[in-house]
């Protein structure tokens, strides 16, 4: 049944399960990607991973080298921003947040803190609205110039993030999005 198949595909995507479909001959000849043979049976791989083998290794080396160079070259800026954050508001220099990365694995993402300490204590995980009063004066500048994101170069060096790819989101928001945005979990 077509509707049942679509529902199963959606559920499997949300659970990060690899999907393979046994096609009929007409489907097999009309599709141009992901056709494999398992034990002589033609199957269509609906969850084909675009980077495998040497391309994946090249991307990882590229990410690591570029991030390391970025950290070295930007170290004076990183130190200056850390001092500005510390001297202009109470609390830690970094904001550490749990995010969902590759294959649904959780990791702790680094950012420069741009809001007052414990800003989400009352609201929980929400996107900051325009003109958010919780954002510090220095934080506004850091956000406008995306300087608050620079510590994520450390996440890239250790392999938790990539320089190019989908932005990792908070687990609470991933749970919300996966049920409302078609194929949302495929980004993982």
Secondary structure, 3 states (H helix, E strand, C coil): CHHHHHHHHHHHHHCCCCCEEECCHHHHHHCCCCEEEECCEEEEECCCCCCCCHHHHHHHHHHHHHHHHHHHHHHHHHHHHHHHHHHHCCCCCEEEEEEECHHHCEEEEEEECCECCCCCCCCCCCCCCCCCCCECHHHHHHHHCCHHHCCHHHHHHCCCCCCCCCCCECHHHHHHHHCCCCCHHHHC
